[in-house]
Amino acid sequence: MVNLSVIQSTSEFENLSTEWNNLLLKSASHVPFLRHEYLYNWWKTLGGGEWQNGELYIVQAHNEQKQLIGIAPLFLTQNKLNERALKLLGSIEISDFLDFITLPEYLDEFCQDLLHHLTSEPSLTWQSLELDNILDSSPTIQALEVSASKLGLTIHQEQLQHSPYIPLPEDWETYLGTLDKKQRHEIRRKIRRLEESGISYRWYIVEDEKNLPDEVESLFDLMAFEPQKNAFLTPDMRKQMFLTIQAAFNHHWLQLAFLEIEDKKAAAYLNFDCGNRIWVYNSGINPEFNPYSPGWVLLSYLIQWAIDHHRQTFDFMRGNEDYKYRFGGIDRFIKRITISHSLLK
């Protein structure tokens, strides 16, 4: 038996950090977008203004020994159909992967008790439960299918975006050997072109907190060279991204890297270093340095770094950009799981 309780105040949410992150470490889905500090900061800005309003509705479960065994990090809002919907905190735009947070051995029971609660709680009114950005490998999907069927609820799966990743071998040359000959030659050629050019260059990962605000502004400047990203960087979104970057730095899972050429920022990658895996979150490139392929070169250095530091995976996350596959990305997908609730209260 599990005991469910609901958190609806921001102050209660804020105080859950230690217990929340400890559960996440043991959860079947351990991704940076489920960390407490990430979702708490997301909630403070509603995803950088993606949502106009929301009501917190976090469901947590404890077992008979009062151990936290499950969290459904939800909020209530109006969806695009103007329906009252329950969605995962972090939805949709800026959080690549989302899920419930549960001990694997309690997942089935948690999903069943959660759906029973959501459909029977007198004070709760909703029309759809919309769970975006769940990896197709997540065991939550099957657990929800079984639980929804038992309760007579309609469940629908929709395949969304590609989300390629690279399993990393033990050394750089072995990694290059997994690529086709043409691509292997291309990576080596672009690295050599910069390294043998005779111009000054360096790459580094930001480590000094006092430099972080300026480095974040440099990241934004590089992102803004791309019109779509420039439009994305509204004042609210800049605030959201800075909160995320600061939280990741404070909790030791930030990897903000730059390539400088002739003392000017040429490329940047905003990554997360979490769970023995590098998660590639965003990037920016100064087109002035395109002849030196700064994006490819910095990405190559970061893959080498990940291999040298014994990370197991280099995760490109959402998007099917061509370069991800040219660097050896293996495809998978994220899904949207929707459960309809016809018994409106």
Phi and psi in degrees as GROMACS dihedral restraints (atoms count N, CA, C in turn):
[ dihedral_restraints ]
;  ai    aj    ak    al  type     phi  dphi    fc
    3     4     5     6     1  -120.9    20    10
    4     5     6     7     1   151.9    20    10
    6     7     8     9     1  -110.6    20    10
    7     8     9    10     1   120.5    20    10
    9    10    11    12     1   -95.6    20    10
   10    11    12    13     1   144.2    20    10
   12    13    14    15     1  -142.0    20    10
   13    14    15    16     1   158.2    20    10
   15    16    17    18     1  -118.4    20    10
   16    17    18    19     1   136.3    20    10
   18    19    20    21     1  -110.4    20    10
   19    20    21    22     1   121.9    20    10
   21    22    23    24     1  -124.3    20    10
   22    23    24    25     1     0.6    20    10
   24    25    26    27     1  -111.7    20    10
   25    26    27    28     1   143.3    20    10
   27    28    29    30     1   -63.8    20    10
   28    29    30    31     1   -35.6    20    10
   30    31    32    33     1   -65.8    20    10
   31    32    33    34     1   -39.8    20    10
   33    34    35    36     1   -65.0    20    10
   34    35    36    37     1   -41.8    20    10
   36    37    38    39     1   -58.0    20    10
   37    38    39    40     1   -45.7    20    10
   39    40    41    42     1   -59.3    20    10
   40    41    42    43     1   -35.1    20    10
   42    43    44    45     1   -82.4    20    10
   43    44    45    46     1     3.1    20    10
   45    46    47    48     1   -91.9    20    10
   46    47    48    49     1     1.7    20    10
   48    49    50    51     1   -55.1    20    10
   49    50    51    52     1   -49.5    20    10
   51    52    53    54     1   -66.0    20    10
   52    53    54    55     1   -50.1    20    10
   54    55    56    57     1   -64.5    20    10
   55    56    57    58     1   -38.4    20    10
   57    58    59    60     1   -61.8    20    10
   58    59    60    61     1   -53.2    20    10
   60    61    62    63     1   -68.5    20    10
   61    62    63    64     1   -31.5    20    10
   63    64    65    66     1   -64.5    20    10
   64    65    66    67     1   -39.8    20    10
   66    67    68    69     1   -66.1    20    10
   67    68    69    70     1   -40.8    20    10
   69    70    71    72     1   -59.3    20    10
   70    71    72    73     1   -37.5    20    10
   72    73    74    75     1   -59.5    20    10
   73    74    75    76     1   -27.3    20    10
   75    76    77    78     1  -102.0    20    10
   76    77    78    79     1    -3.0    20    10
   78    79    80    81     1   -73.6    20    10
   79    80    81    82     1   158.4    20    10
   81    82    83    84     1   -67.1    20    10
   82    83    84    85     1   -24.7    20    10
   84    85    86    87     1  -123.1    20    10
   85    86    87    88     1   102.9    20    10
   87    88    89    90     1  -112.9    20    10
   88    89    90    91     1    92.2    20    10
   90    91    92    93     1  -126.7    20    10
   91    92    93    94     1   153.3    20    10
   93    94    95    96     1   -63.3    20    10
   94    95    96    97     1   -26.6    20    10
   96    97    98    99     1   -74.1    20    10
   97    98    99   100     1    -4.4    20    10
   99   100   101   102     1  -103.1    20    10
  100   101   102   103     1    -2.8    20    10
  102   103   104   105     1   -64.4    20    10
  103   104   105   106     1   147.3    20    10
  105   106   107   108     1   -59.2    20    10
  106   107   108   109     1   -46.5    20    10
  108   109   110   111     1   -64.9    20    10
  109   110   111   112     1   -31.9    20    10
  111   112   113   114     1   -67.9    20    10
  112   113   114   115     1   -52.3    20    10
  114   115   116   117     1   -69.3    20    10
  115   116   117   118     1   -32.5    20    10
  117   118   119   120     1   -64.9    20    10
  118   119   120   121     1   -43.1    20    10
  120   121   122   123     1   -70.1    20    10
  121   122   123   124     1   -34.2    20    10
  123   124   125   126     1   -60.4    20    10
  124   125   126   127     1   -42.8    20    10
  126   127   128   129     1   -64.7    20    10
  127   128   129   130     1   -35.3    20    10
  129   130   131   132     1   -63.3    20    10
  130   131   132   133     1   -27.8    20    10
  132   133   134   135     1  -116.3    20    10
  133   134   135   136     1     4.2    20    10
  135   136   137   138     1    49.5    20    10
  136   137   138   139     1    51.7    20    10
  138   139   140   141     1    69.3    20    10
  139   140   141   142     1    38.1    20    10
  141   142   143   144     1    68.6    20    10
  142   143   144   145     1    29.2    20    10
  144   145   146   147     1    91.9    20    10
  145   146   147   148     1     7.5    20    10
  147   148   149   150     1   -61.8    20    10
  148   149   150   151     1   -36.4    20    10
  150   151   152   153     1  -113.0    20    10
  151   152   153   154     1   139.3    20    10
  153   154   155   156     1   -80.3    20    10
  154   155   156   157     1   -29.4    20    10
  156   157   158   159     1  -155.0    20    10
  157   158   159   160     1   162.6    20    10
  159   160   161   162     1  -170.9    20    10
  160   161   162   163     1   153.4    20    10
  162   163   164   165     1  -121.0    20    10
  163   164   165   166     1   123.2    20    10
  165   166   167   168     1   -64.2    20    10
  166   167   168   169     1   135.9    20    10
  168   169   170   171     1  -150.2    20    10
  169   170   171   172     1    73.8    20    10
  171   172   173   174     1   -89.9    20    10
  172   173   174   175     1   122.9    20    10
  174   175   176   177     1  -103.0    20    10
  175   176   177   178     1   123.0    20    10
  177   178   179   180     1  -118.1    20    10
  178   179   180   181     1   154.1    20    10
  180   181   182   183     1  -130.2    20    10
  181   182   183   184     1   136.9    20    10
  183   184   185   186     1  -120.6    20    10
  184   185   186   187     1   146.2    20    10
  186   187   188   189     1   -84.8    20    10
  187   188   189   190     1  -174.0    20    10
  189   190   191   192     1   -64.7    20    10
  190   191   192   193     1   -22.8    20    10
  192   193   194   195     1   -88.6    20    10
  193   194   195   196     1     9.5    20    10
  195   196   197   198     1    65.3    20    10
  196   197   198   199     1    24.6    20    10
  198   199   200   201     1   -86.5    20    10
  199   200   201   202     1   133.8    20    10
  201   202   203   204     1   -68.8    20    10
  202   203   204   205     1   121.8    20    10
  204   205   206   207     1  -122.2    20    10
  205   206   207   208     1    -8.4    20    10
  207   208   209   210     1  -163.4    20    10
  208   209   210   211     1   145.5    20    10
  210   211   212   213     1  -138.2    20    10
  211   212   213   214     1   129.6    20    10
  213   214   215   216     1  -109.0    20    10
  214   215   216   217     1    99.7    20    10
  216   217   218   219     1   -81.3    20    10
  217   218   219   220     1    89.9    20    10
  219   220   221   222     1  -113.9    20    10
  220   221   222   223     1   161.5    20    10
  222   223   224   225     1  -146.7    20    10
  223   224   225   226     1   156.9    20    10
  225   226   227   228     1  -101.0    20    10
  226   227   228   229     1   136.8    20    10
  228   229   230   231     1  -158.2    20    10
  229   230   231   232     1   179.1    20    10
  231   232   233   234     1   -93.9    20    10
  232   233   234   235     1   127.9    20    10
  234   235   236   237     1   -85.6    20    10
  235   236   237   238     1  -174.4    20    10
  237   238   239   240     1   -66.2    20    10
  238   239   240   241     1   -20.2    20    10
  240   241   242   243     1   -92.0    20    10
  241   242   243   244     1     9.1    20    10
  243   244   245   246     1    64.0    20    10
  244   245   246   247     1    28.5    20    10
  246   247   248   249     1   -94.8    20    10
  247   248   249   250     1   154.4    20    10
  249   250   251   252     1   -81.0    20    10
  250   251   252   253     1   115.1    20    10
  252   253   254   255     1  -124.2    20    10
  253   254   255   256     1   145.0    20    10
  255   256   257   258     1   -95.1    20    10
  256   257   258   259     1   126.6    20    10
  258   259   260   261     1  -131.3    20    10
  259   260   261   262     1   161.0    20    10
  261   262   263   264     1   -73.6    20    10
  262   263   264   265     1   135.4    20    10
  264   265   266   267     1   -53.5    20    10
  265   266   267   268     1   137.4    20    10
  267   268   269   270     1   100.8    20    10
  268   269   270   271     1   -14.9    20    10
  270   271   272   273     1   -66.4    20    10
  271   272   273   274     1   144.4    20    10
  273   274   275   276     1  -120.4    20    10
  274   275   276   277     1   -38.3    20    10
  276   277   278   279     1   -68.6    20    10
  277   278   279   280     1   -43.1    20    10
  279   280   281   282     1  -105.4    20    10
  280   281   282   283     1     4.0    20    10
  282   283   284   285     1  -117.3    20    10
  283   284   285   286     1   106.7    20    10
  285   286   287   288     1   -63.5    20    10
  286   287   288   289     1   -43.9    20    10
  288   289   290   291     1  -128.8    20    10
  289   290   291   292     1   133.1    20    10
  291   292   293   294     1  -134.6    20    10
  292   293   294   295     1   168.5    20    10
  294   295   296   297     1   179.5    20    10
  295   296   297   298     1   177.4    20    10
  297   298   299   300     1   -79.2    20    10
  298   299   300   301     1   162.9    20    10
  300   301   302   303     1  -117.5    20    10
  301   302   303   304     1   109.2    20    10
  303   304   305   306     1  -145.6    20    10
  304   305   306   307     1   150.2    20    10
  306   307   308   309     1   -65.7    20    10
  307   308   309   310     1   133.9    20    10
  309   310   311   312     1   -53.8    20    10
  310   311   312   313     1   -38.6    20    10
  312   313   314   315     1   -71.6    20    10
  313   314   315   316     1   -13.2    20    10
  315   316   317   318     1  -107.6    20    10
  316   317   318   319     1     2.4    20    10
  318   319   320   321     1   -59.6    20    10
  319   320   321   322     1   -49.9    20    10
  321   322   323   324     1   -60.8    20    10
  322   323   324   325     1   -46.1    20    10
  324   325   326   327     1   -65.0    20    10
  325   326   327   328     1   -40.7    20    10
  327   328   329   330     1   -62.3    20    10
  328   329   330   331     1   -46.9    20    10
  330   331   332   333     1   -62.4    20    10
  331   332   333   334     1   -41.4    20    10
  333   334   335   336     1   -65.9    20    10
  334   335   336   337     1   -46.0    20    10
  336   337   338   339     1   -67.3    20    10
  337   338   339   340     1   -36.0    20    10
  339   340   341   342     1   -63.0    20    10
  340   341   342   343     1   -50.0    20    10
  342   343   344   345     1   -64.5    20    10
  343   344   345   346     1   -36.9    20    10
  345   346   347   348     1   -61.9    20    10
  346   347   348   349     1   -43.5    20    10
  348   349   350   351     1   -62.9    20    10
  349   350   351   352     1   -47.9    20    10
  351   352   353   354     1   -63.3    20    10
  352   353   354   355     1   -30.1    20    10
  354   355   356   357     1   -93.2    20    10
  355   356   357   358     1    -7.0    20    10
  357   358   359   360     1  -121.2    20    10
  358   359   360   361     1   -11.1    20    10
  360   361   362   363     1   -68.6    20    10
  361   362   363   364     1   116.8    20    10
  363   364   365   366     1   -61.7    20    10
  364   365   366   367     1   -30.5    20    10
  366   367   368   369     1   -85.6    20    10
  367   368   369   370     1    -1.6    20    10
  369   370   371   372     1  -110.0    20    10
  370   371   372   373     1   124.5    20    10
  372   373   374   375     1  -120.9    20    10
  373   374   375   376     1   125.6    20    10
  375   376   377   378     1  -155.5    20    10
  376   377   378   379     1   159.4    20    10
  378   379   380   381     1  -114.1    20    10
  379   380   381   382     1   -25.0    20    10
  381   382   383   384     1  -149.9    20    10
  382   383   384   385     1   144.1    20    10
  384   385   386   387     1  -105.5    20    10
  385   386   387   388     1   112.5    20    10
  387   388   389   390     1  -116.0    20    10
  388   389   390   391     1   110.3    20    10
  390   391   392   393     1  -110.8    20    10
  391   392   393   394     1   100.7    20    10
  393   394   395   396     1   -93.5    20    10
  394   395   396   397     1   156.0    20    10
  396   397   398   399     1    63.6    20    10
  397   398   399   400     1    39.3    20    10
  399   400   401   402     1   -94.5    20    10
  400   401   402   403     1   127.5    20    10
  402   403   404   405     1   -61.0    20    10
  403   404   405   406     1   142.6    20    10
  405   406   407   408     1   -64.7    20    10
  406   407   408   409     1   -15.1    20    10
  408   409   410   411     1   -89.6    20    10
  409   410   411   412     1    -1.8    20    10
  411   412   413   414     1   -68.8    20    10
  412   413   414   415     1   129.7    20    10
  414   415   416   417     1   -68.1    20    10
  415   416   417   418     1   -13.2    20    10
  417   418   419   420     1   -61.0    20    10
  418   419   420   421     1   -32.4    20    10
  420   421   422   423     1   -61.7    20    10
  421   422   423   424     1   -50.8    20    10
  423   424   425   426     1   -66.1    20    10
  424   425   426   427     1   -39.4    20    10
  426   427   428   429     1   -61.2    20    10
  427   428   429   430     1   -39.6    20    10
  429   430   431   432     1   -69.4    20    10
  430   431   432   433     1   -37.7    20    10
  432   433   434   435     1   -59.9    20    10
  433   434   435   436     1   -46.0    20    10
  435   436   437   438     1   -64.8    20    10
  436   437   438   439     1   -46.1    20    10
  438   439   440   441     1   -65.7    20    10
  439   440   441   442     1   -41.5    20    10
  441   442   443   444     1   -64.2    20    10
  442   443   444   445     1   -40.9    20    10
  444   445   446   447     1   -60.6    20    10
  445   446   447   448     1   -42.9    20    10
  447   448   449   450     1   -62.6    20    10
  448   449   450   451     1   -31.1    20    10
  450   451   452   453     1   -96.6    20    10
  451   452   453   454     1     2.4    20    10
  453   454   455   456     1    71.6    20    10
  454   455   456   457     1    27.1    20    10
  456   457   458   459     1   -94.6    20    10
  457   458   459   460     1   147.6    20    10
  459   460   461   462     1   -86.1    20    10
  460   461   462   463     1   126.1    20    10
  462   463   464   465     1  -122.0    20    10
  463   464   465   466     1   140.1    20    10
  465   466   467   468     1  -134.1    20    10
  466   467   468   469     1   136.2    20    10
  468   469   470   471     1  -109.5    20    10
  469   470   471   472     1   138.1    20    10
  471   472   473   474     1  -132.6    20    10
  472   473   474   475     1   125.3    20    10
  474   475   476   477     1   -78.0    20    10
  475   476   477   478     1   130.5    20    10
  477   478   479   480     1  -107.0    20    10
  478   479   480   481     1  -117.8    20    10
  480   481   482   483     1   -90.5    20    10
  481   482   483   484     1   155.9    20    10
  483   484   485   486     1   -65.5    20    10
  484   485   486   487     1   148.2    20    10
  486   487   488   489     1  -144.6    20    10
  487   488   489   490     1    74.8    20    10
  489   490   491   492     1   -73.4    20    10
  490   491   492   493     1   157.0    20    10
  492   493   494   495     1  -148.2    20    10
  493   494   495   496     1   162.8    20    10
  495   496   497   498     1  -119.5    20    10
  496   497   498   499     1   119.0    20    10
  498   499   500   501     1   -71.9    20    10
  499   500   501   502     1   129.4    20    10
  501   502   503   504     1   -95.7    20    10
  502   503   504   505     1   132.6    20    10
  504   505   506   507     1   -82.4    20    10
  505   506   507   508     1  -167.2    20    10
  507   508   509   510     1   -86.6    20    10
  508   509   510   511     1   -15.1    20    10
  510   511   512   513     1  -151.0    20    10
  511   512   513   514     1   162.2    20    10
  513   514   515   516     1   -62.3    20    10
  514   515   516   517     1   -43.5    20    10
  516   517   518   519     1   -65.4    20    10
  517   518   519   520     1   -37.0    20    10
  519   520   521   522     1   -64.8    20    10
  520   521   522   523     1   -40.4    20    10
  522   523   524   525     1   -59.1    20    10
  523   524   525   526     1   -50.1    20    10
  525   526   527   528     1   -58.3    20    10
  526   527   528   529     1   -32.8    20    10
  528   529   530   531     1   -67.9    20    10
  529   530   531   532     1   -16.4    20    10
  531   532   533   534     1   -81.2    20    10
  532   533   534   535     1   -12.0    20    10
  534   535   536   537     1   -92.3    20    10
  535   536   537   538     1   160.2    20    10
  537   538   539   540     1   -71.3    20    10
  538   539   540   541     1   161.3    20    10
  540   541   542   543     1   -58.3    20    10
  541   542   543   544     1   -42.7    20    10
  543   544   545   546     1   -62.9    20    10
  544   545   546   547     1   -44.8    20    10
  546   547   548   549     1   -69.3    20    10
  547   548   549   550     1   -39.4    20    10
  549   550   551   552     1   -59.2    20    10
  550   551   552   553     1   -43.7    20    10
  552   553   554   555     1   -64.5    20    10
  553   554   555   556     1   -39.2    20    10
  555   556   557   558     1   -64.9    20    10
  556   557   558   559     1   -42.7    20    10
  558   559   560   561     1   -63.0    20    10
  559   560   561   562     1   -47.7    20    10
  561   562   563   564     1   -62.2    20    10
  562   563   564   565     1   -39.3    20    10
  564   565   566   567     1   -65.2    20    10
  565   566   567   568     1   -41.8    20    10
  567   568   569   570     1   -71.4    20    10
  568   569   570   571     1   -36.3    20    10
  570   571   572   573     1   -65.1    20    10
  571   572   573   574     1   -45.1    20    10
  573   574   575   576     1   -65.1    20    10
  574   575   576   577     1   -36.1    20    10
  576   577   578   579     1   -60.4    20    10
  577   578   579   580     1   -41.4    20    10
  579   580   581   582     1   -73.5    20    10
  580   581   582   583     1   -47.4    20    10
  582   583   584   585     1   -67.4    20    10
  583   584   585   586     1   -26.7    20    10
  585   586   587   588     1  -103.5    20    10
  586   587   588   589     1    11.3    20    10
  588   589   590   591     1   -76.5    20    10
  589   590   591   592     1   -23.3    20    10
  591   592   593   594     1    88.4    20    10
  592   593   594   595     1    -7.6    20    10
  594   595   596   597     1   -86.9    20    10
  595   596   597   598     1   161.1    20    10
  597   598   599   600     1   -79.9    20    10
  598   599   600   601     1   141.6    20    10
  600   601   602   603     1  -156.1    20    10
  601   602   603   604     1   158.2    20    10
  603   604   605   606     1  -160.4    20    10
  604   605   606   607     1   155.9    20    10
  606   607   608   609     1  -129.6    20    10
  607   608   609   610     1   151.0    20    10
  609   610   611   612     1  -156.3    20    10
  610   611   612   613     1   160.1    20    10
  612   613   614   615     1  -107.2    20    10
  613   614   615   616     1   131.5    20    10
  615   616   617   618     1   -66.1    20    10
  616   617   618   619     1   126.7    20    10
  618   619   620   621     1  -126.0    20    10
  619   620   621   622     1   -19.6    20    10
  621   622   623   624     1   -96.5    20    10
  622   623   624   625     1   118.1    20    10
  624   625   626   627     1   -63.4    20    10
  625   626   627   628     1   -32.9    20    10
  627   628   629   630     1   -66.6    20    10
  628   629   630   631     1   -21.8    20    10
  630   631   632   633     1   -89.0    20    10
  631   632   633   634     1    -8.3    20    10
  633   634   635   636     1   -59.8    20    10
  634   635   636   637     1   -47.8    20    10
  636   637   638   639     1   -56.4    20    10
  637   638   639   640     1   -43.2    20    10
  639   640   641   642     1   -67.0    20    10
  640   641   642   643     1   -38.1    20    10
  642   643   644   645     1   -66.9    20    10
  643   644   645   646     1   -36.4    20    10
  645   646   647   648     1   -65.8    20    10
  646   647   648   649     1   -41.1    20    10
  648   649   650   651     1   -62.4    20    10
  649   650   651   652     1   -37.3    20    10
  651   652   653   654     1   -64.7    20    10
  652   653   654   655     1   -39.5    20    10
  654   655   656   657     1   -59.3    20    10
  655   656   657   658     1   -48.1    20    10
  657   658   659   660     1   -60.8    20    10
  658   659   660   661     1   -39.9    20    10
  660   661   662   663     1   -60.4    20    10
  661   662   663   664     1   -42.1    20    10
  663   664   665   666     1   -69.2    20    10
  664   665   666   667     1   -41.3    20    10
  666   667   668   669     1   -60.5    20    10
  667   668   669   670     1   -36.9    20    10
  669   670   671   672     1   -68.8    20    10
  670   671   672   673     1   -12.5    20    10
  672   673   674   675     1   -64.5    20    10
  673   674   675   676     1   -22.8    20    10
  675   676   677   678     1   -95.4    20    10
  676   677   678   679     1   119.6    20    10
  678   679   680   681     1   -53.7    20    10
  679   680   681   682     1   -40.9    20    10
  681   682   683   684     1   -64.7    20    10
  682   683   684   685     1   -41.0    20    10
  684   685   686   687     1   -72.2    20    10
  685   686   687   688     1   -33.8    20    10
  687   688   689   690     1   -61.7    20    10
  688   689   690   691     1   -41.0    20    10
  690   691   692   693     1   -67.5    20    10
  691   692   693   694     1   -33.4    20    10
  693   694   695   696     1   -65.9    20    10
  694   695   696   697     1   -31.8    20    10
  696   697   698   699     1   -82.9    20    10
  697   698   699   700     1    62.5    20    10
  699   700   701   702     1   -68.4    20    10
  700   701   702   703     1   165.0    20    10
  702   703   704   705     1   -55.3    20    10
  703   704   705   706     1   -41.2    20    10
  705   706   707   708     1   -65.9    20    10
  706   707   708   709     1   -38.3    20    10
  708   709   710   711     1   -72.0    20    10
  709   710   711   712     1   -35.5    20    10
  711   712   713   714     1   -61.2    20    10
  712   713   714   715     1   -42.2    20    10
  714   715   716   717     1   -61.8    20    10
  715   716   717   718     1   -45.4    20    10
  717   718   719   720     1   -61.1    20    10
  718   719   720   721     1   -46.3    20    10
  720   721   722   723     1   -65.9    20    10
  721   722   723   724     1   -38.4    20    10
  723   724   725   726     1   -64.8    20    10
  724   725   726   727     1   -41.2    20    10
  726   727   728   729     1   -59.4    20    10
  727   728   729   730     1   -42.7    20    10
  729   730   731   732     1   -63.5    20    10
  730   731   732   733     1   -46.6    20    10
  732   733   734   735     1   -64.2    20    10
  733   734   735   736     1   -43.8    20    10
  735   736   737   738     1   -63.1    20    10
  736   737   738   739     1   -43.2    20    10
  738   739   740   741     1   -63.8    20    10
  739   740   741   742     1   -42.4    20    10
  741   742   743   744     1   -63.8    20    10
  742   743   744   745     1   -39.7    20    10
  744   745   746   747     1   -63.1    20    10
  745   746   747   748     1   -47.6    20    10
  747   748   749   750     1   -62.0    20    10
  748   749   750   751     1   -30.8    20    10
  750   751   752   753     1  -103.7    20    10
  751   752   753   754     1    11.4    20    10
  753   754   755   756     1    69.2    20    10
  754   755   756   757     1    36.5    20    10
  756   757   758   759     1  -130.1    20    10
  757   758   759   760     1    20.5    20    10
  759   760   761   762     1   -91.8    20    10
  760   761   762   763     1   137.8    20    10
  762   763   764   765     1  -131.7    20    10
  763   764   765   766     1    93.7    20    10
  765   766   767   768     1  -104.9    20    10
  766   767   768   769     1   114.1    20    10
  768   769   770   771     1  -122.5    20    10
  769   770   771   772     1   144.8    20    10
  771   772   773   774     1  -130.1    20    10
  772   773   774   775     1   147.6    20    10
  774   775   776   777     1  -112.3    20    10
  775   776   777   778     1   123.9    20    10
  777   778   779   780     1  -107.9    20    10
  778   779   780   781     1   137.9    20    10
  780   781   782   783     1  -126.4    20    10
  781   782   783   784     1   123.9    20    10
  783   784   785   786     1    51.6    20    10
  784   785   786   787     1    44.5    20    10
  786   787   788   789     1    66.1    20    10
  787   788   789   790     1    17.3    20    10
  789   790   791   792     1  -120.2    20    10
  790   791   792   793     1   143.2    20    10
  792   793   794   795     1   -65.7    20    10
  793   794   795   796     1   120.1    20    10
  795   796   797   798     1  -105.1    20    10
  796   797   798   799     1   -31.5    20    10
  798   799   800   801     1  -159.3    20    10
  799   800   801   802     1   153.8    20    10
  801   802   803   804     1  -143.8    20    10
  802   803   804   805     1   147.5    20    10
  804   805   806   807     1  -127.8    20    10
  805   806   807   808     1   128.0    20    10
  807   808   809   810     1  -100.1    20    10
  808   809   810   811     1   106.1    20    10
  810   811   812   813     1  -120.5    20    10
  811   812   813   814     1   164.6    20    10
  813   814   815   816     1  -115.8    20    10
  814   815   816   817     1   138.3    20    10
  816   817   818   819     1  -113.4    20    10
  817   818   819   820     1    94.6    20    10
  819   820   821   822     1  -149.9    20    10
  820   821   822   823     1   136.3    20    10
  822   823   824   825     1    63.9    20    10
  823   824   825   826     1    35.1    20    10
  825   826   827   828     1    63.4    20    10
  826   827   828   829     1    29.6    20    10
  828   829   830   831     1  -147.7    20    10
  829   830   831   832     1   146.1    20    10
  831   832   833   834     1   -97.0    20    10
  832   833   834   835     1   127.7    20    10
  834   835   836   837     1  -110.7    20    10
  835   836   837   838     1   115.3    20    10
  837   838   839   840     1   -86.1    20    10
  838   839   840   841     1   109.4    20    10
  840   841   842   843     1   -98.8    20    10
  841   842   843   844     1   -43.3    20    10
  843   844   845   846     1  -160.8    20    10
  844   845   846   847     1   169.2    20    10
  846   847   848   849     1  -157.0    20    10
  847   848   849   850     1   165.1    20    10
  849   850   851   852     1  -151.9    20    10
  850   851   852   853     1   146.5    20    10
  852   853   854   855     1  -137.2    20    10
  853   854   855   856     1   135.5    20    10
  855   856   857   858     1   -86.8    20    10
  856   857   858   859     1   113.8    20    10
  858   859   860   861     1   -63.6    20    10
  859   860   861   862     1   -15.7    20    10
  861   862   863   864     1   -57.2    20    10
  862   863   864   865     1   -29.0    20    10
  864   865   866   867     1  -106.1    20    10
  865   866   867   868     1    18.3    20    10
  867   868   869   870     1   -55.3    20    10
  868   869   870   871     1   -33.6    20    10
  870   871   872   873     1   -58.4    20    10
  871   872   873   874     1   -20.2    20    10
  873   874   875   876     1  -101.6    20    10
  874   875   876   877     1     7.4    20    10
  876   877   878   879     1    48.2    20    10
  877   878   879   880     1    55.2    20    10
  879   880   881   882     1   -62.4    20    10
  880   881   882   883     1   -34.0    20    10
  882   883   884   885     1   -65.0    20    10
  883   884   885   886     1   -45.6    20    10
  885   886   887   888     1   -65.7    20    10
  886   887   888   889     1   -41.8    20    10
  888   889   890   891     1   -64.9    20    10
  889   890   891   892     1   -47.7    20    10
  891   892   893   894     1   -63.7    20    10
  892   893   894   895     1   -40.1    20    10
  894   895   896   897     1   -61.1    20    10
  895   896   897   898     1   -40.1    20    10
  897   898   899   900     1   -62.7    20    10
  898   899   900   901     1   -43.9    20    10
  900   901   902   903     1   -61.8    20    10
  901   902   903   904     1   -38.4    20    10
  903   904   905   906     1   -70.7    20    10
  904   905   906   907     1   -35.5    20    10
  906   907   908   909     1   -66.1    20    10
  907   908   909   910     1   -42.1    20    10
  909   910   911   912     1   -59.9    20    10
  910   911   912   913     1   -44.2    20    10
  912   913   914   915     1   -59.2    20    10
  913   914   915   916     1   -45.7    20    10
  915   916   917   918     1   -61.5    20    10
  916   917   918   919     1   -41.2    20    10
  918   919   920   921     1   -65.5    20    10
  919   920   921   922     1   -46.9    20    10
  921   922   923   924     1   -62.8    20    10
  922   923   924   925     1   -27.9    20    10
  924   925   926   927     1  -101.1    20    10
  925   926   927   928     1    18.3    20    10
  927   928   929   930     1    62.3    20    10
  928   929   930   931     1    32.9    20    10
  930   931   932   933     1   -76.7    20    10
  931   932   933   934     1   147.5    20    10
  933   934   935   936     1   -89.8    20    10
  934   935   936   937     1   -25.4    20    10
  936   937   938   939     1  -144.1    20    10
  937   938   939   940     1   143.8    20    10
  939   940   941   942     1  -115.0    20    10
  940   941   942   943     1   108.0    20    10
  942   943   944   945     1  -103.1    20    10
  943   944   945   946     1   115.2    20    10
  945   946   947   948     1   -80.6    20    10
  946   947   948   949     1   -13.0    20    10
  948   949   950   951     1    59.2    20    10
  949   950   951   952     1  -149.4    20    10
  951   952   953   954     1   -70.4    20    10
  952   953   954   955     1   144.4    20    10
  954   955   956   957     1   116.6    20    10
  955   956   957   958     1   141.0    20    10
  957   958   959   960     1  -110.9    20    10
  958   959   960   961     1    36.7    20    10
  960   961   962   963     1   -57.8    20    10
  961   962   963   964     1   143.6    20    10
  963   964   965   966     1   -59.3    20    10
  964   965   966   967     1   -38.1    20    10
  966   967   968   969     1   -61.5    20    10
  967   968   969   970     1   -30.0    20    10
  969   970   971   972     1   -62.8    20    10
  970   971   972   973     1   -37.6    20    10
  972   973   974   975     1   -80.3    20    10
  973   974   975   976     1   -30.4    20    10
  975   976   977   978     1   -68.9    20    10
  976   977   978   979     1   -24.5    20    10
  978   979   980   981     1   -89.7    20    10
  979   980   981   982     1     8.4    20    10
  981   982   983   984     1   100.1    20    10
  982   983   984   985     1    16.2    20    10
  984   985   986   987     1   -62.3    20    10
  985   986   987   988     1   135.9    20    10
  987   988   989   990     1  -101.3    20    10
  988   989   990   991     1   132.2    20    10
  990   991   992   993     1   -78.4    20    10
  991   992   993   994     1   149.5    20    10
  993   994   995   996     1  -157.7    20    10
  994   995   996   997     1  -179.2    20    10
  996   997   998   999     1  -138.5    20    10
  997   998   999  1000     1   160.2    20    10
  999  1000  1001  1002     1  -105.8    20    10
 1000  1001  1002  1003     1   158.2    20    10
 1002  1003  1004  1005     1  -128.5    20    10
 1003  1004  1005  1006     1   158.9    20    10
 1005  1006  1007  1008     1  -110.9    20    10
 1006  1007  1008  1009     1   125.5    20    10
 1008  1009  1010  1011     1  -107.4    20    10
 1009  1010  1011  1012     1   123.5    20    10
 1011  1012  1013  1014     1  -121.0    20    10
 1012  1013  1014  1015     1   128.5    20    10
 1014  1015  1016  1017     1  -119.0    20    10
 1015  1016  1017  1018     1   123.0    20    10
 1017  1018  1019  1020     1   -91.0    20    10
 1018  1019  1020  1021     1   142.7    20    10
 1020  1021  1022  1023     1  -120.6    20    10
 1021  1022  1023  1024     1   101.1    20    10
 1023  1024  1025  1026     1   -84.0    20    10
 1024  1025  1026  1027     1   -16.0    20    10
 1026  1027  1028  1029     1   -87.1    20    10
 1027  1028  1029  1030     1    72.8    20    10
 1029  1030  1031  1032     1   -69.3    20    10
 1030  1031  1032  1033     1   141.0    20    10
